[in-house]
Amino acid sequence: MLVYRITKAIYADRLVASGGAARWNSRGQFVLYTAATRALACLENVVHRSGEGLQDTFRVMVIAIPDTVLITELLPETLPADWFDFGQYDACQRIGGEWLMSGRSAVLRVPSAIIANEWNYLLNPAHPEFSRITLQRTEPFLFDPRIKS
């Protein structure tokens, strides 16, 4: 399976997590966020960057997850009803942190908070199977200038 990550070009040559806090992890927990499609990766960037800095130089990271790598799935019906609301970051961070600390899998499939029925894939760089996940290539990416905050 291929997943996608859009990032500034200077960070696109390796699979490295920043440890910054996000929806499914607390600060200091290292998780790589990827998306099932380039389009969702684009929307995630636009939302999280608030439309700022989109004229920088970006790349799409095309990442291969072998079919034999276990993927844990979080289904929306198992989450709090308003899990996608910004006020629920703490609950989501606890769920993602529990997955990360358990070491159950190298990949966690989570629903997108932006687009219903779309999926993001979190990668755990500390998991032994992470070494089997590979950066296949990078591609130039330009945000359409019509995209505004």
C-alpha positions as CSV (number, residue, x, y, z in Angstrom):
1,M,0.0,0.0,0.0
2,L,1.2,3.5,-0.8
3,V,0.6,6.4,1.6
4,Y,1.4,10.1,1.1
5,R,2.9,12.9,3.1
6,I,3.3,16.5,1.9
7,T,6.1,18.3,3.7
8,K,8.6,21.1,3.1
9,A,11.3,20.0,0.7
10,I,14.0,20.2,3.3
11,Y,12.3,17.4,5.4
12,A,11.3,15.1,2.5
13,D,14.4,13.0,2.1
14,R,13.8,10.7,5.1
15,L,11.1,9.2,7.3
16,V,11.6,11.3,10.5
17,A,9.0,12.4,13.0
18,S,9.3,15.8,14.8
19,G,7.7,14.8,18.2
20,G,5.4,17.8,18.0
21,A,1.9,17.4,19.4
22,A,-0.9,16.6,17.0
23,R,-4.4,15.1,17.1
24,W,-3.2,11.5,17.8
25,N,0.0,12.1,19.8
26,S,1.3,14.3,22.6
27,R,4.5,16.4,22.5
28,G,7.5,14.1,22.7
29,Q,5.8,11.1,21.1
30,F,7.3,10.5,17.7
31,V,4.7,9.7,15.0
32,L,4.7,10.2,11.2
33,Y,1.4,11.3,9.8
34,T,0.5,10.2,6.3
35,A,-2.7,10.1,4.2
36,A,-4.3,7.5,2.0
37,T,-4.3,10.0,-0.9
38,R,-2.3,13.0,-2.1
39,A,-5.6,15.0,-2.0
40,L,-6.1,14.3,1.7
41,A,-2.5,15.0,2.4
42,C,-3.0,18.4,0.7
43,L,-6.1,19.2,2.7
44,E,-4.4,18.2,6.0
45,N,-1.6,20.7,5.2
46,V,-3.9,23.5,4.3
47,V,-6.0,23.0,7.5
48,H,-3.0,22.7,9.8
49,R,-1.0,25.5,8.2
50,S,-4.1,27.8,8.2
51,G,-3.3,28.5,4.6
52,E,0.0,30.2,5.6
53,G,3.3,29.4,4.0
54,L,1.8,27.4,1.1
55,Q,4.2,29.1,-1.4
56,D,7.2,27.4,0.2
57,T,8.9,24.5,-1.6
58,F,7.0,21.3,-0.9
59,R,7.4,17.6,-1.9
60,V,5.1,14.7,-1.8
61,M,6.6,11.7,0.0
62,V,5.4,8.5,-1.5
63,I,5.8,5.8,1.2
64,A,5.3,2.1,0.8
65,I,3.8,0.0,3.6
66,P,4.3,-3.7,2.8
67,D,1.1,-5.8,2.8
68,T,2.6,-8.0,5.5
69,V,3.1,-5.1,8.0
70,L,0.3,-5.2,10.6
71,I,-2.1,-2.2,10.6
72,T,-4.2,-1.4,13.7
73,E,-7.5,0.3,12.8
74,L,-9.4,2.9,14.8
75,L,-13.0,2.9,13.6
76,P,-15.1,6.1,14.1
77,E,-17.8,4.2,15.9
78,T,-15.3,3.2,18.6
79,L,-14.3,6.9,19.3
80,P,-16.1,9.6,21.3
81,A,-19.0,11.0,19.3
82,D,-17.3,14.4,18.8
83,W,-13.7,13.0,18.5
84,F,-13.1,15.3,15.4
85,D,-13.8,18.4,17.4
86,F,-10.7,20.4,18.4
87,G,-11.8,20.2,22.1
88,Q,-11.3,16.4,21.9
89,Y,-7.6,16.5,21.2
90,D,-6.8,15.2,24.7
91,A,-9.0,12.1,24.2
92,C,-7.5,11.4,20.8
93,Q,-4.0,12.0,22.1
94,R,-4.6,9.4,24.9
95,I,-5.9,6.9,22.3
96,G,-3.0,7.4,19.9
97,G,-0.5,7.5,22.8
98,E,-1.8,4.2,24.1
99,W,-1.3,2.6,20.6
100,L,2.2,4.1,20.4
101,M,3.3,2.8,23.8
102,S,1.7,-0.6,23.4
103,G,3.8,-1.4,20.4
104,R,0.9,-3.3,18.8
105,S,1.8,-2.3,15.3
106,A,4.0,0.0,13.2
107,V,0.9,1.6,11.6
108,L,-2.4,3.0,13.0
109,R,-5.2,3.7,10.5
110,V,-7.3,6.6,11.8
111,P,-10.3,8.4,10.4
112,S,-9.7,11.9,8.9
113,A,-11.2,14.7,10.9
114,I,-11.4,16.7,7.7
115,I,-13.2,14.4,5.3
116,A,-15.6,11.7,6.4
117,N,-14.8,8.2,5.2
118,E,-11.2,9.1,4.4
119,W,-8.2,7.7,6.3
120,N,-4.8,8.8,7.6
121,Y,-2.1,6.4,8.6
122,L,0.2,7.0,11.5
123,L,3.6,5.4,11.5
124,N,5.6,4.5,14.6
125,P,9.3,4.9,13.9
126,A,10.2,3.1,17.1
127,H,8.4,-0.1,16.1
128,P,10.6,-3.0,14.8
129,E,8.6,-3.3,11.6
130,F,9.0,0.4,10.8
131,S,12.3,-0.5,9.0
132,R,10.2,-2.4,6.4
133,I,8.3,0.9,5.5
134,T,10.2,2.7,2.8
135,L,10.3,6.1,1.2
136,Q,9.8,5.1,-2.5
137,R,10.2,8.5,-4.0
138,T,9.5,12.2,-3.6
139,E,7.6,14.4,-6.1
140,P,7.4,18.1,-6.5
141,F,4.2,19.6,-5.0
142,L,2.7,23.0,-5.5
143,F,-0.3,24.3,-3.7
144,D,-2.8,25.9,-6.1
145,P,-2.5,29.7,-5.5
146,R,-6.3,29.8,-5.3
147,I,-6.2,28.0,-1.9
148,K,-6.6,30.5,0.8
149,S,-6.8,30.3,4.6
